[in-house]
Amino acid sequence: MRWISLLLPALAAAGGIAGGITGGIAGGIKQQCRSSRASTRKEWGELSTKERTNYINAVWCLRGLPSQLPNDQYPGVRDRMDDFVATHINNTLYIHSDGLLLPWHRHFIYLYEKALQDECHYQGTLPYWDWTLFTSNLTLSPVFDGSATSLSGNGLPTLNNTSTLCPKNIPCPAPGTGGGCLYNGPFTNWTAHLGPFSIAQVQPYGSLPPNTWAYNPRCLTRNFTTDWLTSVNTADNVTALLSAPDIKSFLALMSPSTLGYVGAHEGGHAAVGANMLDTWASVQDPVFFLHHAMVDRVWTLWQQEDPESRLEAVNGTGIVHDPPDAELVTLDTVMDFGVLDEARKVGEVMNVNGGMYCYGYD
């Protein structure tokens, strides 16, 4: 049975508390998506001041709603936002650097968008962060300029901020320019509740980190390192992604499965740094969802270049780093979303203009 999840008792018990989405594995979802009714996800900088403010308010609203997970089993999960963090943590070893990165995160960010709309009355769509803009100076980006309509900027500079990751396939990036708590913009008082966890714990056939669900409140940190963006997130990098002849080639550029190699997905996380470098709990930074909307955008555009051969194209396994003995992902592979939704087959999430989805990107 193709279950790609950690079937913890609590999640098994809570999995039926989905957010009002029907169909799926049991009944299927049949609806028509016409271009006239499809919603459009826009780049953050293209949103009006009011639209950005409405989005920020909706994110804070989600933070103020109660969790749907049992507190005795998830003591560090304190609100609805943390439900998304916990779901990502529970699935981390199955949805990174492998064949489930794209389909699992597509549905995950869709569920987040739906929660903002259905639970916080947000009337817009999930924005995306176009990495190709402001690659040499993130603080000039409307996403990160620290204004009241940004997602806050860099973290405060820290002493001895000299550590860096050195991937095998790009030049070693310079150390970041921040590292401390956010100090400007609307998320300066945002807190992370879970972790931090080590990237070294992200291993094939591994287990959850020690004290996974312990409550550990702290400020949100960032550590801007634009060398990552100029290496793997430029316009040329995106052009190469869109020119990839098949899904295997596309994934090799977006998120290589080989340990130590990086692509555009990893570049976006590492460029923001700090909390966003925590593979398990990077969801705690609100920019996570804009970053993954861009990942989904590039994948969507690539699919739409040749729908006949690409809409159902999958490659890789459902285990991090694609170990050779792992089961290959198919359209029937089942993905777990815990308390957020019922389980979904990969085949259900492949087309943004079919099934439960009806959206596109500008």
Order of alpha helices (4+ residues) and beta strands (2+ residues): beta-alpha-beta-alpha-alpha-alpha-beta-beta-beta-beta-alpha-alpha-alpha-alpha-alpha-alpha-beta-beta-beta
